[in-house]
Amino acid sequence: MNQNTMTVLKSKLAVYRVCYQEAKKSKDLKRMILLGPIISDLRDEIGILEE
C-alpha cells in the first residue's frame, strides 16, 4: 500500500482518538459508542497494511 494512504489512515486515527477522548471527558456515551468501532476499524486496517 502506498505511503500516502498509510499517512492518511494514521492521521484519521489520531483525529478520531482525540474526538473519543473529548467525548470521554464530557461523558458523552453516544459519541463514544459511534467512535469506538471507527477507531477499531482504522487500527485493524493499519495493522493489515503494516504486515
PDB file of N, CA, C and O in Angstrom:
ATOM      1  N   MET A   1       0.846  -1.178   0.000  1.00  0.00           N
ATOM      2  CA  MET A   1       0.000   0.000   0.000  1.00  0.00           C
ATOM      3  C   MET A   1       0.887   1.234   0.000  1.00  0.00           C
ATOM      4  O   MET A   1       1.990   1.241   0.546  1.00  0.00           O
ATOM      5  N   ASN A   2       0.399   2.207  -0.589  1.00  0.00           N
ATOM      6  CA  ASN A   2       1.064   3.482  -0.779  1.00  0.00           C
ATOM      7  C   ASN A   2       1.291   4.194   0.574  1.00  0.00           C
ATOM      8  O   ASN A   2       0.438   4.142   1.460  1.00  0.00           O
ATOM      9  N   GLN A   3       2.419   4.836   0.713  1.00  0.00           N
ATOM     10  CA  GLN A   3       2.774   5.526   1.966  1.00  0.00           C
ATOM     11  C   GLN A   3       1.791   6.651   2.279  1.00  0.00           C
ATOM     12  O   GLN A   3       1.480   6.902   3.443  1.00  0.00           O
ATOM     13  N   ASN A   4       1.299   7.332   1.234  1.00  0.00           N
ATOM     14  CA  ASN A   4       0.327   8.407   1.461  1.00  0.00           C
ATOM     15  C   ASN A   4      -0.956   7.870   2.092  1.00  0.00           C
ATOM     16  O   ASN A   4      -1.540   8.507   2.969  1.00  0.00           O
ATOM     17  N   THR A   5      -1.384   6.701   1.642  1.00  0.00           N
ATOM     18  CA  THR A   5      -2.592   6.083   2.199  1.00  0.00           C
ATOM     19  C   THR A   5      -2.389   5.769   3.671  1.00  0.00           C
ATOM     20  O   THR A   5      -3.275   6.011   4.491  1.00  0.00           O
ATOM     21  N   MET A   6      -1.234   5.234   4.004  1.00  0.00           N
ATOM     22  CA  MET A   6      -0.932   4.899   5.398  1.00  0.00           C
ATOM     23  C   MET A   6      -0.928   6.170   6.251  1.00  0.00           C
ATOM     24  O   MET A   6      -1.445   6.165   7.368  1.00  0.00           O
ATOM     25  N   THR A   7      -0.355   7.244   5.740  1.00  0.00           N
ATOM     26  CA  THR A   7      -0.308   8.511   6.459  1.00  0.00           C
ATOM     27  C   THR A   7      -1.715   9.045   6.703  1.00  0.00           C
ATOM     28  O   THR A   7      -2.019   9.535   7.790  1.00  0.00           O
ATOM     29  N   VAL A   8      -2.567   8.949   5.692  1.00  0.00           N
ATOM     30  CA  VAL A   8      -3.950   9.413   5.832  1.00  0.00           C
ATOM     31  C   VAL A   8      -4.683   8.601   6.896  1.00  0.00           C
ATOM     32  O   VAL A   8      -5.388   9.164   7.733  1.00  0.00           O
ATOM     33  N   LEU A   9      -4.517   7.279   6.866  1.00  0.00           N
ATOM     34  CA  LEU A   9      -5.181   6.424   7.855  1.00  0.00           C
ATOM     35  C   LEU A   9      -4.706   6.736   9.271  1.00  0.00           C
ATOM     36  O   LEU A   9      -5.510   6.789  10.201  1.00  0.00           O
ATOM     37  N   LYS A  10      -3.405   6.940   9.434  1.00  0.00           N
ATOM     38  CA  LYS A  10      -2.871   7.260  10.761  1.00  0.00           C
ATOM     39  C   LYS A  10      -3.356   8.626  11.236  1.00  0.00           C
ATOM     40  O   LYS A  10      -3.614   8.816  12.425  1.00  0.00           O
ATOM     41  N   SER A  11      -3.480   9.574  10.312  1.00  0.00           N
ATOM     42  CA  SER A  11      -3.995  10.900  10.664  1.00  0.00           C
ATOM     43  C   SER A  11      -5.456  10.813  11.096  1.00  0.00           C
ATOM     44  O   SER A  11      -5.862  11.428  12.081  1.00  0.00           O
ATOM     45  N   LYS A  12      -6.239  10.041  10.347  1.00  0.00           N
ATOM     46  CA  LYS A  12      -7.645   9.858  10.714  1.00  0.00           C
ATOM     47  C   LYS A  12      -7.760   9.223  12.093  1.00  0.00           C
ATOM     48  O   LYS A  12      -8.586   9.631  12.909  1.00  0.00           O
ATOM     49  N   LEU A  13      -6.928   8.226  12.345  1.00  0.00           N
ATOM     50  CA  LEU A  13      -6.950   7.554  13.643  1.00  0.00           C
ATOM     51  C   LEU A  13      -6.648   8.551  14.759  1.00  0.00           C
ATOM     52  O   LEU A  13      -7.308   8.543  15.798  1.00  0.00           O
ATOM     53  N   ALA A  14      -5.661   9.400  14.547  1.00  0.00           N
ATOM     54  CA  ALA A  14      -5.298  10.395  15.564  1.00  0.00           C
ATOM     55  C   ALA A  14      -6.467  11.342  15.844  1.00  0.00           C
ATOM     56  O   ALA A  14      -6.749  11.659  16.999  1.00  0.00           O
ATOM     57  N   VAL A  15      -7.139  11.788  14.792  1.00  0.00           N
ATOM     58  CA  VAL A  15      -8.272  12.707  14.956  1.00  0.00           C
ATOM     59  C   VAL A  15      -9.412  12.023  15.697  1.00  0.00           C
ATOM     60  O   VAL A  15      -9.984  12.592  16.627  1.00  0.00           O
ATOM     61  N   TYR A  16      -9.742  10.802  15.286  1.00  0.00           N
ATOM     62  CA  TYR A  16     -10.836  10.082  15.942  1.00  0.00           C
ATOM     63  C   TYR A  16     -10.512   9.774  17.403  1.00  0.00           C
ATOM     64  O   TYR A  16     -11.404   9.786  18.251  1.00  0.00           O
ATOM     65  N   ARG A  17      -9.249   9.501  17.699  1.00  0.00           N
ATOM     66  CA  ARG A  17      -8.865   9.234  19.092  1.00  0.00           C
ATOM     67  C   ARG A  17      -9.035  10.483  19.950  1.00  0.00           C
ATOM     68  O   ARG A  17      -9.484  10.394  21.093  1.00  0.00           O
ATOM     69  N   VAL A  18      -8.679  11.647  19.407  1.00  0.00           N
ATOM     70  CA  VAL A  18      -8.865  12.905  20.141  1.00  0.00           C
ATOM     71  C   VAL A  18     -10.356  13.148  20.371  1.00  0.00           C
ATOM     72  O   VAL A  18     -10.768  13.532  21.466  1.00  0.00           O
ATOM     73  N   CYS A  19     -11.158  12.922  19.337  1.00  0.00           N
ATOM     74  CA  CYS A  19     -12.612  13.089  19.480  1.00  0.00           C
ATOM     75  C   CYS A  19     -13.160  12.149  20.547  1.00  0.00           C
ATOM     76  O   CYS A  19     -14.022  12.532  21.338  1.00  0.00           O
ATOM     77  N   TYR A  20     -12.658  10.918  20.563  1.00  0.00           N
ATOM     78  CA  TYR A  20     -13.100   9.936  21.558  1.00  0.00           C
ATOM     79  C   TYR A  20     -12.728  10.398  22.967  1.00  0.00           C
ATOM     80  O   TYR A  20     -13.535  10.297  23.891  1.00  0.00           O
ATOM     81  N   GLN A  21     -11.506  10.905  23.125  1.00  0.00           N
ATOM     82  CA  GLN A  21     -11.070  11.382  24.441  1.00  0.00           C
ATOM     83  C   GLN A  21     -11.927  12.559  24.911  1.00  0.00           C
ATOM     84  O   GLN A  21     -12.267  12.653  26.091  1.00  0.00           O
ATOM     85  N   GLU A  22     -12.275  13.456  23.985  1.00  0.00           N
ATOM     86  CA  GLU A  22     -13.137  14.587  24.338  1.00  0.00           C
ATOM     87  C   GLU A  22     -14.524  14.095  24.748  1.00  0.00           C
ATOM     88  O   GLU A  22     -15.113  14.606  25.700  1.00  0.00           O
ATOM     89  N   ALA A  23     -15.036  13.108  24.031  1.00  0.00           N
ATOM     90  CA  ALA A  23     -16.339  12.533  24.378  1.00  0.00           C
ATOM     91  C   ALA A  23     -16.273  11.868  25.751  1.00  0.00           C
ATOM     92  O   ALA A  23     -17.214  11.951  26.540  1.00  0.00           O
ATOM     93  N   LYS A  24     -15.156  11.212  26.021  1.00  0.00           N
ATOM     94  CA  LYS A  24     -14.981  10.539  27.314  1.00  0.00           C
ATOM     95  C   LYS A  24     -14.949  11.564  28.454  1.00  0.00           C
ATOM     96  O   LYS A  24     -15.538  11.347  29.513  1.00  0.00           O
ATOM     97  N   LYS A  25     -14.253  12.683  28.221  1.00  0.00           N
ATOM     98  CA  LYS A  25     -14.177  13.737  29.242  1.00  0.00           C
ATOM     99  C   LYS A  25     -15.559  14.288  29.566  1.00  0.00           C
ATOM    100  O   LYS A  25     -15.889  14.528  30.728  1.00  0.00           O
ATOM    101  N   SER A  26     -16.363  14.486  28.521  1.00  0.00           N
ATOM    102  CA  SER A  26     -17.695  15.061  28.729  1.00  0.00           C
ATOM    103  C   SER A  26     -18.754  13.988  28.998  1.00  0.00           C
ATOM    104  O   SER A  26     -19.945  14.282  29.098  1.00  0.00           O
ATOM    105  N   LYS A  27     -18.292  12.739  29.111  1.00  0.00           N
ATOM    106  CA  LYS A  27     -19.183  11.602  29.396  1.00  0.00           C
ATOM    107  C   LYS A  27     -20.308  11.489  28.367  1.00  0.00           C
ATOM    108  O   LYS A  27     -21.457  11.205  28.708  1.00  0.00           O
ATOM    109  N   ASP A  28     -19.952  11.717  27.106  1.00  0.00           N
ATOM    110  CA  ASP A  28     -20.911  11.625  26.000  1.00  0.00           C
ATOM    111  C   ASP A  28     -20.881  10.199  25.446  1.00  0.00           C
ATOM    112  O   ASP A  28     -20.149   9.900  24.502  1.00  0.00           O
ATOM    113  N   LEU A  29     -21.683   9.336  26.046  1.00  0.00           N
ATOM    114  CA  LEU A  29     -21.677   7.919  25.668  1.00  0.00           C
ATOM    115  C   LEU A  29     -22.103   7.705  24.220  1.00  0.00           C
ATOM    116  O   LEU A  29     -21.615   6.790  23.556  1.00  0.00           O
ATOM    117  N   LYS A  30     -23.006   8.538  23.734  1.00  0.00           N
ATOM    118  CA  LYS A  30     -23.486   8.397  22.355  1.00  0.00           C
ATOM    119  C   LYS A  30     -22.326   8.549  21.367  1.00  0.00           C
ATOM    120  O   LYS A  30     -22.177   7.741  20.450  1.00  0.00           O
ATOM    121  N   ARG A  31     -21.509   9.585  21.555  1.00  0.00           N
ATOM    122  CA  ARG A  31     -20.347   9.777  20.674  1.00  0.00           C
ATOM    123  C   ARG A  31     -19.324   8.677  20.857  1.00  0.00           C
ATOM    124  O   ARG A  31     -18.731   8.213  19.882  1.00  0.00           O
ATOM    125  N   MET A  32     -19.106   8.251  22.095  1.00  0.00           N
ATOM    126  CA  MET A  32     -18.132   7.189  22.354  1.00  0.00           C
ATOM    127  C   MET A  32     -18.540   5.904  21.637  1.00  0.00           C
ATOM    128  O   MET A  32     -17.699   5.212  21.065  1.00  0.00           O
ATOM    129  N   ILE A  33     -19.832   5.591  21.671  1.00  0.00           N
ATOM    130  CA  ILE A  33     -20.330   4.388  21.005  1.00  0.00           C
ATOM    131  C   ILE A  33     -20.152   4.495  19.494  1.00  0.00           C
ATOM    132  O   ILE A  33     -19.845   3.500  18.837  1.00  0.00           O
ATOM    133  N   LEU A  34     -20.340   5.685  18.938  1.00  0.00           N
ATOM    134  CA  LEU A  34     -20.162   5.875  17.495  1.00  0.00           C
ATOM    135  C   LEU A  34     -18.689   5.814  17.084  1.00  0.00           C
ATOM    136  O   LEU A  34     -18.352   5.247  16.045  1.00  0.00           O
ATOM    137  N   LEU A  35     -17.822   6.397  17.901  1.00  0.00           N
ATOM    138  CA  LEU A  35     -16.406   6.484  17.541  1.00  0.00           C
ATOM    139  C   LEU A  35     -15.632   5.193  17.786  1.00  0.00           C
ATOM    140  O   LEU A  35     -14.669   4.910  17.074  1.00  0.00           O
ATOM    141  N   GLY A  36     -16.034   4.413  18.772  1.00  0.00           N
ATOM    142  CA  GLY A  36     -15.320   3.181  19.114  1.00  0.00           C
ATOM    143  C   GLY A  36     -15.093   2.249  17.933  1.00  0.00           C
ATOM    144  O   GLY A  36     -13.952   1.862  17.679  1.00  0.00           O
ATOM    145  N   PRO A  37     -16.150   1.871  17.195  1.00  0.00           N
ATOM    146  CA  PRO A  37     -15.964   0.965  16.052  1.00  0.00           C
ATOM    147  C   PRO A  37     -15.126   1.574  14.925  1.00  0.00           C
ATOM    148  O   PRO A  37     -14.387   0.863  14.244  1.00  0.00           O
ATOM    149  N   ILE A  38     -15.243   2.877  14.734  1.00  0.00           N
ATOM    150  CA  ILE A  38     -14.451   3.535  13.689  1.00  0.00           C
ATOM    151  C   ILE A  38     -12.970   3.426  14.031  1.00  0.00           C
ATOM    152  O   ILE A  38     -12.150   3.101  13.172  1.00  0.00           O
ATOM    153  N   ILE A  39     -12.633   3.698  15.279  1.00  0.00           N
ATOM    154  CA  ILE A  39     -11.245   3.609  15.732  1.00  0.00           C
ATOM    155  C   ILE A  39     -10.733   2.183  15.596  1.00  0.00           C
ATOM    156  O   ILE A  39      -9.610   1.961  15.144  1.00  0.00           O
ATOM    157  N   SER A  40     -11.542   1.238  15.981  1.00  0.00           N
ATOM    158  CA  SER A  40     -11.160  -0.170  15.883  1.00  0.00           C
ATOM    159  C   SER A  40     -10.902  -0.577  14.430  1.00  0.00           C
ATOM    160  O   SER A  40      -9.915  -1.251  14.134  1.00  0.00           O
ATOM    161  N   ASP A  41     -11.789  -0.166  13.535  1.00  0.00           N
ATOM    162  CA  ASP A  41     -11.621  -0.484  12.111  1.00  0.00           C
ATOM    163  C   ASP A  41     -10.348   0.137  11.542  1.00  0.00           C
ATOM    164  O   ASP A  41      -9.623  -0.508  10.785  1.00  0.00           O
ATOM    165  N   LEU A  42     -10.081   1.386  11.907  1.00  0.00           N
ATOM    166  CA  LEU A  42      -8.865   2.041  11.426  1.00  0.00           C
ATOM    167  C   LEU A  42      -7.618   1.323  11.938  1.00  0.00           C
ATOM    168  O   LEU A  42      -6.664   1.125  11.187  1.00  0.00           O
ATOM    169  N   ARG A  43      -7.621   0.936  13.205  1.00  0.00           N
ATOM    170  CA  ARG A  43      -6.481   0.196  13.769  1.00  0.00           C
ATOM    171  C   ARG A  43      -6.277  -1.120  13.028  1.00  0.00           C
ATOM    172  O   ARG A  43      -5.149  -1.495  12.709  1.00  0.00           O
ATOM    173  N   ASP A  44      -7.382  -1.820  12.757  1.00  0.00           N
ATOM    174  CA  ASP A  44      -7.294  -3.090  12.033  1.00  0.00           C
ATOM    175  C   ASP A  44      -6.718  -2.881  10.636  1.00  0.00           C
ATOM    176  O   ASP A  44      -5.838  -3.625  10.201  1.00  0.00           O
ATOM    177  N   GLU A  45      -7.217  -1.871   9.943  1.00  0.00           N
ATOM    178  CA  GLU A  45      -6.760  -1.602   8.577  1.00  0.00           C
ATOM    179  C   GLU A  45      -5.278  -1.231   8.556  1.00  0.00           C
ATOM    180  O   GLU A  45      -4.534  -1.692   7.691  1.00  0.00           O
ATOM    181  N   ILE A  46      -4.853  -0.406   9.498  1.00  0.00           N
ATOM    182  CA  ILE A  46      -3.439  -0.029   9.586  1.00  0.00           C
ATOM    183  C   ILE A  46      -2.591  -1.259   9.888  1.00  0.00           C
ATOM    184  O   ILE A  46      -1.530  -1.448   9.294  1.00  0.00           O
ATOM    185  N   GLY A  47      -3.058  -2.089  10.807  1.00  0.00           N
ATOM    186  CA  GLY A  47      -2.330  -3.313  11.149  1.00  0.00           C
ATOM    187  C   GLY A  47      -2.153  -4.229   9.955  1.00  0.00           C
ATOM    188  O   GLY A  47      -1.076  -4.792   9.757  1.00  0.00           O
ATOM    189  N   ILE A  48      -3.193  -4.384   9.162  1.00  0.00           N
ATOM    190  CA  ILE A  48      -3.123  -5.231   7.966  1.00  0.00           C
ATOM    191  C   ILE A  48      -2.130  -4.656   6.962  1.00  0.00           C
ATOM    192  O   ILE A  48      -1.345  -5.392   6.365  1.00  0.00           O
ATOM    193  N   LEU A  49      -2.170  -3.346   6.782  1.00  0.00           N
ATOM    194  CA  LEU A  49      -1.291  -2.711   5.794  1.00  0.00           C
ATOM    195  C   LEU A  49       0.172  -2.738   6.221  1.00  0.00           C
ATOM    196  O   LEU A  49       1.062  -2.728   5.370  1.00  0.00           O
ATOM    197  N   GLU A  50       0.432  -2.772   7.523  1.00  0.00           N
ATOM    198  CA  GLU A  50       1.814  -2.780   8.011  1.00  0.00           C
ATOM    199  C   GLU A  50       2.451  -4.163   7.947  1.00  0.00           C
ATOM    200  O   GLU A  50       3.665  -4.286   8.111  1.00  0.00           O
ATOM    201  N   GLU A  51       1.661  -5.204   7.712  1.00  0.00           N
ATOM    202  CA  GLU A  51       2.213  -6.566   7.652  1.00  0.00           C
ATOM    203  C   GLU A  51       3.025  -6.774   6.398  1.00  0.00           C
ATOM    204  O   GLU A  51       3.562  -7.860   6.183  1.00  0.00           O
TER     205      GLU A  51
END
